[in-house]
Amino acid sequence: MSWSQVYDPLGSMTLSTLLAAIPIVVLLGSIGFLHISAHVAAGLGLLTALAVAVFGFGMPAEMAGATALYGAASGLMPIGWIILNVIFLYRLTEQAGQFDILRDSIAGLTRDRRLQLLFVAFSFGAFFEGAAGFGTPVAVTGAMLIGLGFAPLAASGLSLIANTAPVAFGALGTPVIALAAVTGLDLFDLSSMIGRQLPIFSIIVPFWLIVAFSGFRGMWQVWPALLVAGVSFAVPQFAVSNFHGPWLVDVVSALVSMGCLAAFLKVWQPRELWLSVSRDRADIPAAVAPVLRSGGEVFRAWLPWIILSVFVFAWGVPQVKAWLDGLWIYRYPVPGLHNLVQKVPPVVAAPAREAAVYAFNILSMAGTGILVAALISGFIMKYSPMAMIREYGRTLYVIRYSLMTIAAMLSLGFVTRYSGTDASLGLAFAQTGWIYPLFGTLLGWLGVALTGSDTASNVLFGGLQKVTAQQLGLSPVLMAAANSSGGVMGKMIDAQSIVVASTATKWYGHEADILRFVFFHSIALAILVGMLVMAQAYVWPFTLMVP
């Protein structure tokens, strides 16, 4: 039996919107204000979302249950699979003593903690966002910053702030490709438009990141390096997105940024070195020379991460993914859900059925590439097969609550999508009239905050952005792109990313502290993106930036 979504079940858009927002309030309020553990809060949010979907919006209970299971499966594979294997690799390198050498190699590049943070969290993290996305960069950079001696809150929060500007082109352009698919807009127009929004923030974010860590005075002392890192990322980000397409934007930009920053630090260092890993500089130790490591030691310490980079990049190449899927893939149409939910106007131009096919493509999942890299690295570090099996079991036990949280969060996101509660929230934003470019951008922010994925937010709201823009006389390409560009700033507050950060830094149970640390940065940067979109919609010469 099919079911058509209802966007105003209470006969009042105000009341229906408030009803649709209850799961969000429960989830974020439980984490941020009640200090409830993330896996419990996610479970409460999911139960609330199911109750709202069934009793508020009239979704059949069996269909809602199937949606929740579909979301949980999609959360564990591929997202949980990525996190499990990245943490496994991290634990192998940590126990082998490689992180000490890695720390010293970065200290050899610069002993200044601000510049170490810039190199790892912004430039190096952007590479993993471009190659894999889906939590990989936060997991890797958070673990690396802990290895460098950063406090758990700083490592977690600052990794989340840094992982913003690259997100729209993450996983080899997946969010943009999905956006083009759901809107029917030209892929290259969308890539170009996003590439005329985010490069500005690629320059801003390094400065913002260091201010969050060391304050304005600390930022001002290293501004030349921040400018080098930001500009060397922003220029290729603009060029590749506008003249090539969305696929290699982050990978190329990150490599250029790392190379330029490393070369610059060979000839320039700040006059006053910041040797503390805390904003409280009272604990700055006396200046000491970094431990000198041989070239072979440094190479071996970086080798697991080089191997990881190669495999993550290879697994992200479309041709490789297609070949692996050709070897084996299992597609499972979800019973009681597939093609039985119907979206209706005004969310879509014409009634459209929602597919629900779970693809178990474990060979081509990024997490599988990470696992292969971890196993190869383990053998190179002289682990026996049995030792790696034991460590894998320990890793699985350590992150068990994180996997539960991810499964519950994706269940919640899928329930809001298939029940239409997300569309009710979107329609409320559409009532804002001329100021819609700002609120449409915040809609993308909300979508990522809810689902943890810029891709998912684009799938959820891309069609709505197009229809609303056409109704208001705005550029559909501008507003669809704004959904993705605004969404990247929601990445730092979604429960999935926060759990990944707390897991990578082994700061379990402190998700509320991380959320409070990053929330202001998230909303402030989202509003700035919205102001840029407003200018591109109405103010010359910014209007010339719209294709």
PATOR-965390 format. One line per 10 residues: number of its first residue (from 1); their letters; for each residue x, y, z of C-alpha. Coordinates in steps of 0.25 Angstrom, whole numbers, plus 5000, padded with zeros to 4 digits. Layout:
BEGIN
NUM> a> X Y Z  ...
//
This chain:
BEGIN
1> mswsqvydpl> 5000 5000 5000  5006 5013 4996  5005 5026 5005  5006 5041 5001  5014 5050 5010  5006 5061 5017  5013 5074 5020  5003 5081 5028  4995 5070 5036  4990 5080 5047
11> gsmtlstlla> 4984 5090 5037  4994 5101 5042  5008 5102 5036  5013 5108 5049  5008 5096 5058  5012 5086 5047  5026 5092 5047  5027 5092 5062  5023 5077 5062  5033 5074 5051
21> aipivvllgs> 5044 5081 5059  5042 5073 5072  5052 5061 5069  5063 5072 5066  5060 5079 5079  5060 5065 5087  5073 5061 5080  5081 5074 5081  5075 5078 5095  5078 5064 5101
31> igflhisahv> 5093 5065 5096  5095 5080 5098  5087 5083 5111  5083 5070 5118  5097 5064 5116  5092 5051 5112  5101 5041 5105  5101 5042 5090  5096 5028 5087  5084 5030 5097
41> aaglglltal> 5081 5044 5092  5081 5038 5078  5072 5027 5082  5062 5037 5089  5063 5046 5076  5059 5034 5067  5048 5029 5076  5042 5043 5076  5044 5044 5061  5036 5031 5059
51> avavfgfgmp> 5025 5036 5068  5024 5049 5061  5024 5042 5047  5013 5031 5051  5004 5039 5060  5007 5053 5055  5008 5052 5040  5001 5039 5038  5012 5030 5033  5008 5015 5034
61> aemagataly> 5015 5009 5046  5021 4997 5038  5026 5007 5028  5033 5016 5038  5039 5003 5045  5045 4999 5031  5050 5013 5029  5057 5013 5043  5064 4999 5039  5068 5004 5026
71> gaasglmpig> 5075 5016 5032  5082 5008 5043  5088 4999 5032  5092 5011 5024  5099 5017 5036  5107 5004 5040  5111 5002 5025  5118 5010 5020  5119 5021 5031  5122 5012 5043
81> wiilnvifly> 5131 5003 5034  5139 5015 5031  5141 5019 5046  5144 5005 5051  5155 5003 5041  5161 5017 5043  5162 5015 5058  5167 5001 5056  5179 5007 5048  5181 5018 5058
91> rlteqagqfd> 5182 5008 5069  5192 5000 5062  5201 5012 5059  5200 5017 5073  5203 5004 5080  5215 5002 5070  5221 5016 5075  5219 5022 5061  5211 5034 5066  5223 5039 5074
101> ilrdsiaglt> 5231 5039 5062  5220 5046 5054  5219 5056 5064  5234 5059 5064  5234 5060 5048  5223 5070 5049  5230 5078 5060  5242 5077 5050  5234 5085 5040  5230 5095 5051
111> rdrrlqllfv> 5230 5095 5066  5218 5105 5066  5206 5098 5071  5197 5107 5063  5204 5104 5050  5204 5089 5053  5189 5090 5055  5187 5098 5042  5195 5087 5034  5188 5075 5040
121> afsfgaffeg> 5174 5079 5042  5172 5089 5030  5182 5084 5019  5184 5070 5022  5169 5068 5027  5164 5074 5014  5171 5063 5006  5163 5052 5013  5150 5060 5012  5153 5060 4997
131> aagfgtpvav> 5157 5046 4996  5147 5039 5005  5138 5049 5013  5127 5042 5022  5135 5045 5035  5149 5040 5031  5156 5054 5032  5151 5057 5046  5155 5043 5050  5169 5044 5044
141> tgamliglgf> 5172 5058 5048  5166 5057 5062  5174 5044 5065  5187 5051 5059  5185 5064 5068  5183 5055 5080  5196 5048 5076  5203 5062 5075  5199 5065 5089  5186 5074 5087
151> aplaasglsl> 5175 5073 5098  5163 5064 5094  5154 5076 5094  5163 5084 5085  5166 5072 5076  5152 5069 5074  5146 5083 5073  5157 5089 5064  5157 5077 5055  5142 5079 5053
161> iantapvafg> 5144 5094 5050  5155 5092 5040  5146 5081 5033  5136 5091 5027  5141 5098 5014  5145 5085 5007  5132 5077 5010  5123 5081 4998  5133 5075 4989  5136 5063 4998
171> algtpviala> 5137 5048 4994  5141 5052 4980  5130 5062 4978  5119 5053 4983  5110 5064 4989  5110 5072 4976  5107 5060 4968  5095 5056 4976  5090 5070 4976  5091 5070 4961
181> avtgldlfdl> 5083 5057 4961  5072 5061 4969  5070 5075 4963  5072 5072 4949  5081 5084 4948  5094 5084 4940  5106 5078 4948  5116 5088 4943  5107 5100 4947  5106 5095 4961
191> ssmigrqlpi> 5120 5092 4962  5124 5105 4957  5114 5112 4966  5119 5105 4979  5133 5108 4974  5129 5123 4974  5124 5122 4989  5133 5113 4997  5147 5118 4992  5144 5131 5000
201> fsiivpfwli> 5142 5122 5013  5154 5114 5010  5162 5127 5012  5154 5131 5025  5154 5117 5031  5169 5116 5034  5168 5130 5041  5156 5126 5049  5162 5112 5053  5174 5119 5059
211> vafsgfrgmw> 5166 5130 5066  5158 5118 5072  5170 5112 5077  5179 5124 5081  5171 5137 5080  5173 5149 5071  5187 5152 5076  5191 5138 5074  5185 5138 5060  5192 5151 5056
221> qvwpallvag> 5206 5146 5059  5204 5135 5049  5195 5142 5038  5205 5140 5027  5205 5125 5028  5189 5125 5029  5188 5133 5017  5198 5124 5009  5190 5111 5014  5176 5118 5010
231> vsfavpqfav> 5179 5124 4997  5187 5112 4992  5175 5104 4995  5164 5114 4990  5171 5117 4976  5171 5102 4972  5157 5100 4978  5152 5111 4969  5159 5107 4957  5157 5092 4957
241> snfhgpwlvd> 5142 5094 4961  5140 5104 4950  5148 5098 4939  5149 5083 4941  5137 5079 4950  5134 5074 4965  5142 5061 4965  5156 5065 4969  5154 5079 4975  5158 5075 4989
251> vvsalvsmgc> 5169 5066 4986  5176 5075 4977  5174 5087 4986  5179 5080 4998  5191 5075 4991  5195 5089 4987  5192 5095 5000  5201 5085 5008  5212 5087 4998  5211 5102 4998
261> laaflkvwqp> 5210 5102 5014  5222 5093 5016  5230 5100 5006  5227 5114 5012  5230 5108 5026  5244 5105 5021  5247 5119 5020  5238 5126 5030  5234 5124 5044  5227 5133 5054
271> relwlsvsrd> 5236 5142 5063  5229 5136 5075  5227 5121 5075  5214 5116 5082  5219 5103 5089  5207 5101 5097  5195 5091 5093  5186 5100 5101  5180 5114 5099  5185 5116 5113
281> radipaavap> 5199 5119 5111  5204 5118 5125  5209 5104 5122  5218 5107 5111  5231 5099 5113  5245 5105 5111  5249 5104 5097  5256 5091 5094  5261 5085 5081  5251 5075 5075
291> vlrsggevfr> 5256 5061 5075  5263 5058 5062  5259 5046 5055  5265 5039 5043  5259 5040 5029  5256 5025 5030  5249 5026 5043  5240 5038 5038  5237 5030 5025  5232 5018 5033
301> awlpwiilsv> 5224 5027 5042  5217 5034 5031  5216 5021 5022  5203 5016 5029  5196 5029 5025  5202 5029 5011  5197 5015 5009  5183 5020 5015  5183 5032 5005  5187 5023 4993
311> fvfawgvpqv> 5176 5013 4996  5165 5024 5000  5168 5031 4987  5168 5018 4979  5154 5014 4985  5149 5027 4982  5152 5027 4967  5139 5024 4960  5145 5014 4950  5150 5006 4962
321> kawldglwiy> 5137 5007 4970  5130 5002 4957  5140 4990 4955  5138 4986 4970  5123 4987 4969  5124 4978 4957  5131 4967 4965  5120 4967 4975  5109 4976 4980  5096 4972 4987
331> rypvpglhnl> 5084 4981 4984  5072 4979 4994  5059 4987 4991  5053 4990 5005  5040 4982 5007  5029 4991 5011  5036 5004 5007  5042 5003 4993  5034 5012 4984  5023 5013 4993
341> vqkvppvvaa> 5025 5027 4999  5021 5038 4990  5026 5052 4990  5016 5062 4986  5015 5077 4982  5020 5087 4986  5032 5080 4990  5034 5074 4976  5028 5079 4963  5020 5066 4961
351> pareaavyaf> 5017 5054 4970  5029 5045 4971  5031 5032 4978  5043 5030 4987  5052 5018 4984  5058 5010 4996  5068 5000 4991  5080 4997 5001  5092 4994 4993  5102 4985 5001
361> nilsmagtgi> 5114 4988 4992  5125 4985 5003  5136 4983 4993  5135 4997 4988  5132 5004 5001  5143 5014 5006  5144 5006 5019  5148 4994 5012  5160 5001 5005  5164 5007 5019
371> lvaalisgfi> 5163 4992 5025  5173 4987 5014  5182 4999 5016  5182 4996 5031  5185 4981 5029  5197 4985 5020  5202 4995 5030  5200 4985 5041  5209 4975 5034  5219 4986 5031
381> mkyspmamir> 5219 4989 5046  5222 4974 5048  5208 4971 5055  5205 4956 5054  5191 4952 5048  5186 4948 5062  5191 4961 5068  5183 4969 5058  5171 4961 5060  5171 4963 5075
391> eygrtlyvir> 5173 4978 5073  5162 4979 5063  5153 4972 5074  5157 4983 5084  5155 4994 5074  5141 4989 5072  5138 4988 5087  5144 5002 5089  5135 5009 5078  5122 5001 5081
401> yslmtiaaml> 5114 5013 5086  5119 5021 5074  5114 5011 5065  5100 5010 5072  5100 5026 5071  5103 5026 5056  5092 5015 5054  5082 5023 5062  5085 5036 5055  5084 5031 5041
411> slgfvtrysg> 5071 5024 5045  5066 5038 5050  5070 5045 5037  5063 5034 5028  5050 5035 5037  5050 5050 5035  5052 5049 5020  5042 5038 5017  5032 5043 5026  5032 5057 5020
421> tdaslglafa> 5036 5064 5033  5048 5070 5027  5040 5076 5016  5030 5082 5026  5042 5090 5032  5047 5093 5018  5034 5099 5014  5034 5108 5026  5047 5114 5022  5041 5116 5008
431> qtgwiyplfg> 5031 5126 5014  5042 5136 5017  5041 5143 5003  5052 5152 4999  5061 5148 5010  5060 5134 5006  5074 5133 5001  5079 5134 5015  5069 5124 5020  5071 5115 5009
441> tllgwlgval> 5085 5115 5012  5082 5112 5027  5072 5101 5022  5085 5094 5016  5092 5096 5029  5080 5090 5037  5080 5078 5027  5094 5074 5030  5092 5077 5045  5081 5066 5044
451> tgsdtasnvl> 5087 5056 5035  5102 5058 5037  5104 5058 5022  5104 5069 5011  5100 5059 5001  5088 5055 5009  5084 5069 5011  5085 5072 4996  5076 5060 4994  5066 5064 5004
461> fgglqkvtaq> 5065 5079 5000  5071 5081 4987  5058 5079 4979  5051 5088 4989  5062 5099 4987  5060 5098 4972  5045 5099 4973  5045 5110 4983  5055 5118 4975  5047 5118 4963
471> qlglspvlma> 5034 5122 4971  5042 5134 4976  5049 5138 4963  5063 5134 4968  5073 5126 4961  5071 5111 4964  5086 5108 4962  5089 5119 4973  5080 5113 4983  5083 5099 4980
481> aanssggvmg> 5098 5102 4982  5094 5110 4995  5088 5098 5000  5102 5091 4999  5111 5102 5003  5102 5106 5015  5102 5091 5019  5117 5090 5020  5116 5099 5033  5106 5089 5039
491> kmidaqsivv> 5116 5078 5038  5123 5082 5051  5110 5080 5060  5103 5068 5054  5103 5057 5064  5110 5047 5055  5122 5056 5053  5123 5059 5068  5123 5044 5071  5134 5042 5061
501> astatkwygh> 5142 5053 5068  5140 5048 5082  5143 5034 5077  5156 5038 5070  5161 5046 5082  5157 5035 5092  5148 5045 5099  5136 5037 5101  5124 5042 5107  5128 5057 5105
511> eadilrfvff> 5120 5060 5093  5112 5071 5100  5125 5078 5102  5129 5077 5088  5115 5082 5083  5116 5094 5092  5130 5097 5087  5127 5097 5072  5112 5102 5072  5115 5117 5071
521> hsialailvg> 5125 5115 5061  5115 5107 5053  5104 5116 5053  5113 5129 5051  5119 5123 5039  5106 5118 5033  5100 5132 5034  5113 5138 5027  5110 5128 5016  5096 5133 5015
531> mlvmaqayvw> 5100 5147 5014  5109 5144 5003  5097 5137 4996  5088 5149 4998  5099 5158 4992  5100 5148 4980  5085 5148 4978  5083 5164 4979  5095 5172 4979  5104 5176 4967
541> pftlmvp> 5115 5171 4965  5113 5159 4973  5101 5155 4964  5111 5154 4952  5116 5141 4960  5104 5134 4957  5105 5125 4944
//
